[in-house]
Amino acid sequence: MGSILGENYFEEKGCELNISKSFSINMAKKESAYELPENQKEALDNWITLNILPQKTPEKPYASYALKLLFEESPDGFFIANPQFKEAMVRCGFSPVNKNKLNWDFRVSLNLQG
């Protein structure tokens, strides 16, 4: 495989190559695969800061995926993966209700700015 694709092909693509005894190939993305460029991180963090507020009273939480879609549909939004949005929420000081779920719930209120 190294001679066809090059010795470091999978490493250069941000993947780890794991070959089990049954010769199946499992490609797992490294954590850095979800890294956003700094200008996109800044835009996302700015949108979260302006549009999402901590809840003052415990009400129905918002799922990370639903909040991500609101960001993407906003005038300055762009496509991001759910893990990128979850990371941004934590970076902006929000804590998920349960980190073990695929879509994290956040106890927040919306203050959508258009």
C-alpha positions in Angstrom: 0.0 0.0 0.0 2.9 2.4 0.7 4.2 2.2 -2.8 0.8 3.0 -4.4 -0.3 5.9 -2.2 3.0 6.9 -0.7 4.4 6.1 2.7 2.7 8.9 4.6 -0.6 9.2 2.6 -3.0 8.6 5.5 -1.0 10.6 7.9 -0.9 13.6 5.5 -4.7 13.3 5.1 -5.2 13.6 8.9 -6.2 10.0 9.3 -4.8 7.2 11.4 -4.7 3.8 9.8 -5.4 0.8 12.0 -5.2 -2.7 10.6 -6.7 -5.5 12.8 -5.8 -9.2 12.6 -8.7 -9.7 10.3 -7.1 -7.2 7.9 -10.0 -4.8 8.0 -9.0 -1.2 7.7 -10.4 1.3 10.2 -9.7 5.0 9.4 -10.3 7.3 12.4 -10.0 11.0 12.0 -7.6 12.7 14.4 -9.0 15.3 16.7 -7.5 18.1 14.6 -9.8 17.1 11.8 -12.5 19.4 13.3 -10.2 22.4 13.7 -11.6 25.6 12.2 -9.4 28.4 10.7 -9.0 31.3 13.2 -11.3 33.7 11.2 -14.1 31.1 11.3 -13.6 30.4 15.0 -13.8 34.2 15.7 -17.0 34.5 13.6 -18.6 31.5 15.3 -17.6 32.7 18.8 -18.9 36.2 18.0 -22.3 34.8 16.9 -22.6 32.7 20.0 -21.7 35.7 22.2 -24.3 37.9 20.6 -27.1 35.4 20.1 -27.0 32.8 23.0 -27.4 33.7 26.6 -27.3 31.5 29.7 -30.8 30.6 30.9 -31.9 32.4 34.1 -34.5 29.7 34.9 -34.3 26.0 34.0 -36.4 25.7 30.9 -36.3 23.4 27.9 -32.7 23.1 26.7 -31.5 23.6 23.1 -29.7 20.8 21.4 -26.2 21.6 19.9 -27.4 20.5 16.4 -30.4 22.9 16.5 -28.2 25.7 17.6 -25.6 24.8 14.9 -28.3 25.0 12.2 -29.4 28.5 13.5 -25.8 29.6 13.1 -25.5 28.2 9.6 -28.7 29.9 8.5 -27.7 33.3 10.0 -26.4 36.0 7.6 -22.8 35.5 8.6 -23.1 31.7 9.0 -21.3 28.9 7.2 -21.3 25.1 7.3 -19.7 23.6 10.4 -19.8 20.1 11.9 -21.7 19.5 15.2 -18.4 18.8 17.1 -17.1 22.2 16.0 -20.2 23.9 17.3 -20.0 22.0 20.6 -16.4 23.0 21.0 -17.2 26.6 20.4 -20.0 26.6 23.0 -17.6 25.3 25.6 -15.0 27.9 24.4 -17.6 30.6 25.0 -18.2 29.4 28.6 -21.3 27.2 28.2 -21.5 23.8 29.8 -23.6 20.9 28.3 -26.2 19.1 30.3 -24.8 15.7 29.4 -21.5 15.3 27.4 -22.3 11.6 26.8 -25.0 12.4 24.3 -24.3 12.9 20.6 -26.2 16.2 20.5 -25.3 18.1 23.7 -28.2 20.0 25.3 -27.4 23.5 26.6 -29.6 25.5 29.0 -29.6 28.7 27.1 -32.0 31.4 25.8 -31.8 32.8 22.3 -31.4 36.5 21.5 -31.2 36.2 17.7 -29.7 39.3 16.1 -31.1 38.8 12.6 
